[in-house]
Structures are given as C-alpha cells and as structure tokens.
C-alpha cells in the first residue's frame, strides 16, 4: 500500500514528519497534513485508507463547534487532508482527560490502576474498579509531549520541572474539562460515549491559550458504541470501539508492542473495518456524508491546494 499523502512542496519549505502528520513550515503559518499512517505503541504499524481525510474533516468540525469555548489555531481547510494553521509556541505537555478507567498502553489509566496505583497527584481512585468502568467524574492525567516516549505527570511535577506555571496549569485544566464535557454531551446525542481524549495547546504572542493539533478525532480519542456498552461490559467483553483502539487491541493480543520484535502484518479485512468505523463515526457525529478523494491524484491535489492560498495571500 502506498502512502498517498507523502510529498514535498519545495526545497525552500521546511517539512517535519510526525507519527501521523506531516507539517510544512510556511513562515508565520503551518500546513498540517494528516496522513493515512496508523501509529500505536510509539510505532508506525499500518496505512489505513482515507484515515487522514476523516481525521482532518472531523477535527475541523469539532474546532468550529468549540471555538466559543477555546480559540483554536485553524486558519482554513484548503484540502480534505490539510489544515492551514497559525504558528504558535507549543505548551510542552498534553492534557489527557479520561472519563473511564481503560486502555492497553503503558501510559493508560487501566495499566497503572491494575498495577496497584491509586494516587495520581490531583485525584485518588477508589479500590474495586474494573476495566472500562465509568469514573465518578472525568480526571486529568497529563503527559510529556516532546520526549521519545510519553511520560505520565502530575500537575505538581509539570510545574516543578518547569514545563508550565501554576497559572497556566489552571488555564489548561479549565479548558480541557470544558472541552471534554462538551465532547461527551455531543457524542452521546449521536449514540457514542467519549471515553478519553488528549488536547494540545499553544500560546500566541500575547500569551493567550489556543487549542492546536486536533480535537475529538478517532486518532486522538476513544469512542464506544453506547447501545452495546452495558451488555458487553456485563459479559466481560471489550466495548465496541470506533477509533484506533480497534486495531491497537488486535496488535496487543498478538505480540509485545514494547519489545524489539517485529509487528505482525495486519490482515486487509482489519484495515478495511477500521476505515469503515472511522467513516461511520464521522458521519454519525457530524451529520455529514464522507466522500473519499481520488488516491491517484491525491499528492498533486494536496500540493496545489496548499500552494494556491499562499500565492494569493
């Protein structure tokens, strides 16, 4: 499978390749291209057709819906895979909000809870919780952003390490919890449970807090089918998930993702099913119909759609 989102604008344009996004430096702006790469356990493991389109369009929809809660970095969406964004100073922690005790990665709440941890700095969890239980109220578990592997932090640790100030933490906490409450309420009207998510923020020249990166996409968040949650939980089964966890669970059952071993090749039917779930979630929540782009012209179209607004600016 070919990564149809892989291209270079020009030798003069700086390009940074992230796990799932390629970022083009356009001076005071950035072009953020969501690729079809699938990343989990700090590895790039597969290519999922049309994933970048779905993630970009869903993020843009959520950015529009939440602009009155927190301003965001989006200038425009010139292409199905691309957001043209303001360049900001990035806050060096990710705000992870969790409404359930769940997850399979080493930084997940269920992983640390199942190993006996109860005290998390800004909150304490009770004994007796089972995997995928709803928490009494959403909690914040921030992580580092610019390290090779994400590292869990408490708010006090983030301040003591000089990553943020107490004042900035208070702003981040308020913004993240408001966004999560809105996200949960909106998802529920479409029949989904917003389980957890991450938010990233930047600061403009006047030190205003700005939401960046993405919001409430199936790459950055977990969504469960509300209609089957109780039944599957009672049967000891994983919830029906409509996000990257679908494939993450498949990998976790078949190899140790944190060892140096090679990952197994994922079957095509699993890839197709994840694409289907991403599209269904997008359509159910936004109420919009997804139309897939042509893969044969994707690279040329993206280059053209990024360059045209810059030439006319």
Number of C-alpha atoms within 10 A of each C-alpha: 7 9 16 20 23 14 14 13 15 10 7 8 12 14 19 12 12 12 15 18 20 20 19 21 16 19 10 9 17 23 26 23 26 26 27 24 20 21 17 17 18 13 12 13 19 18 19 21 23 26 24 25 24 28 27 24 23 25 22 21 18 19 22 13 13 17 14 9 14 16 15 21 24 24 13 14 18 17 19 23 26 28 26 23 20 20 19 19 13 17 21 18 24 21 24 23 22 25 22 23 24 24 20 14 18 14 16 16 20 22 17 17 20 14 8 10 14 14 12 18 13 11 11 11 15 10 10 7 15 15 19 19 14 15 15 10 8 17 21 23 22 21 22 18 16 12 10 8 12 17 14 19 19 17 21 15 13 20 16 12 10 11 15 18 15 14 9 15 18 12 13 22 18 11 19 23 18 13 20 24 13 14 21 18 13 18 21 16 11 16 16 25 24 26 23 24 24 24 23 20 24 20 17 14 7 6 11 11 21 23 24 22 20 25 26 26 25 25 23 18 22 24 26 21 19 17 13 12 18 13 11 13 15 9 8 12 13 16 19 17 23 26 21 22 21 19 20 19 14 13 19 16 9 10 13 13 18 12 8 7 9 10 17 11 9 13 8 10 9 14 17 12 15 22 19 16 17 23 23 16 25 23 16 15 18 17 10 12 11 15 11 13 13 11 14 9 10 19 17 13 16 21 17 14 17 23 15 11 12 11 7 6 5
